[in-house]
Amino acid sequence: MRLWSIHPKYLDAKGLVALWRESLLAKKVLEGKTKGYTSHPQLDRFKKNANPLEKINSYLHSICDEADQRGYCFDRKKLVPRKTRIRKITVTQGQIDFEWKHLQRKLFKRSRKCFWKNKLIEIPDVHPSFKIIKGGIEDWEILESG
């Protein structure tokens, strides 16, 4: 499961659809409607905030917004209506930097067009549900040694 902290506009079609599906699964986990993934570390940042369901719904609405921009048809009926103001979840700059490099490696293999388009971006926008704070990579990331 990868719940990107970077803005979904940088994902290719395959990545955006995967993010939608994985985020819906995260919503089910937070609702207590599935037994799998209950201890997934990427859910912790939703769980440690007040009203995690409100946070994941806001996260999902932003994914739908990006899908709408692209002319895709994601089913918003699966979501609770959007709240007008929701406090953002914090994400560290180190995490954003890590995810950006990780995404670019994936896109280089999967979607060169997206890779080259993103290559022009010096500082990526974050997902609308997040705000950046100082700090390194999250402890739950698995770093390649070497």
C-alpha positions in Angstrom: 0.0 0.0 0.0 1.3 3.4 -1.0 -0.7 6.5 0.1 1.3 9.2 -1.6 2.0 12.5 0.2 2.9 14.2 -3.1 0.1 15.6 -5.2 -1.8 13.0 -7.4 -1.3 15.1 -10.5 2.2 13.7 -10.8 1.0 10.1 -11.1 0.5 8.3 -14.4 -2.9 6.7 -15.1 -1.9 3.4 -13.6 -0.6 5.1 -10.5 -3.7 7.2 -10.0 -6.0 4.2 -10.3 -3.8 2.2 -7.9 -3.9 5.2 -5.4 -7.7 5.3 -5.6 -8.0 1.6 -4.9 -5.4 1.5 -2.1 -7.0 4.6 -0.5 -10.4 3.0 -0.6 -8.9 -0.1 1.1 -7.4 2.3 3.7 -10.8 3.7 4.3 -12.3 0.3 4.8 -9.5 -0.5 7.3 -10.2 2.7 9.2 -13.9 1.9 9.2 -13.1 -1.5 10.7 -14.6 -3.3 7.6 -11.6 -5.5 6.8 -9.2 -7.6 8.8 -6.2 -7.1 6.5 -3.8 -4.2 6.6 -4.9 -3.1 10.0 -1.3 -2.6 11.1 -0.1 -1.0 7.9 2.3 1.8 9.0 1.1 4.3 6.4 -2.3 4.3 8.1 -0.7 5.6 11.3 -0.6 9.2 10.1 -4.4 9.1 9.6 -5.0 7.2 12.9 -3.0 9.6 15.0 -5.2 12.5 14.0 -8.6 13.4 15.3 -11.3 11.8 13.1 -9.2 9.6 10.8 -12.3 8.8 8.7 -12.7 12.5 7.9 -9.0 12.6 6.9 -9.1 9.6 4.6 -12.3 10.9 3.0 -10.7 14.3 2.3 -7.7 12.5 0.9 -9.9 10.4 -1.4 -11.8 13.5 -2.6 -8.6 15.1 -3.7 -7.8 11.9 -5.7 -11.3 12.2 -7.3 -10.6 15.9 -8.1 -7.5 14.8 -10.1 -9.5 12.0 -11.8 -12.1 14.6 -12.8 -9.4 16.8 -14.2 -8.3 13.9 -16.4 -11.8 13.0 -17.5 -11.8 9.7 -15.5 -14.9 8.6 -13.6 -14.1 7.6 -10.0 -17.2 6.9 -7.9 -17.6 9.7 -5.2 -20.6 7.9 -3.9 -18.1 5.7 -2.0 -17.1 8.7 0.0 -18.7 10.8 2.8 -19.5 14.3 1.5 -16.5 16.6 1.7 -16.2 18.9 4.8 -15.4 22.5 4.1 -12.4 22.8 6.4 -10.2 20.0 7.6 -7.0 20.4 9.5 -4.1 19.1 7.3 -1.9 16.2 8.2 1.8 16.9 8.6 4.4 15.3 6.3 8.1 15.9 6.5 10.1 17.4 3.8 12.4 14.3 3.9 9.3 12.2 3.2 8.3 14.3 0.2 11.8 14.2 -1.2 11.9 10.4 -0.8 8.5 9.9 -2.4 9.4 12.1 -5.3 12.5 10.1 -6.1 10.6 6.9 -5.6 7.9 8.0 -8.0 10.4 9.1 -10.6 12.1 5.7 -10.5 8.7 4.0 -11.0 7.7 6.3 -13.9 11.1 5.9 -15.6 10.2 2.2 -15.9 6.4 2.5 -16.5 5.6 5.8 -18.1 8.5 7.8 -19.7 6.1 10.5 -20.8 5.2 11.2 -17.2 8.8 10.8 -16.1 10.0 13.5 -18.5 7.1 15.8 -17.6 7.9 15.5 -13.9 11.6 15.9 -14.5 11.0 19.6 -15.1 9.6 19.9 -11.5 12.1 21.1 -9.0 9.7 21.3 -6.0 6.7 19.0 -6.2 3.4 20.1 -4.7 2.1 18.0 -1.8 -1.3 16.2 -1.7 -3.9 18.8 -0.6 -4.5 16.8 2.7 -0.9 17.5 3.8 1.3 20.4 5.0 5.0 20.1 5.0 7.1 20.3 8.2 10.9 19.9 8.7 12.1 16.4 9.1 13.5 13.2 7.5 12.0 10.1 5.9 9.3 8.3 7.9 10.4 5.3 9.9 8.0 3.0 8.1 9.8 3.5 4.8 12.0 0.6 3.7 15.3 2.0 2.4 17.5 0.2 0.0 20.9 -0.4 1.3 23.9 0.1 -0.9 
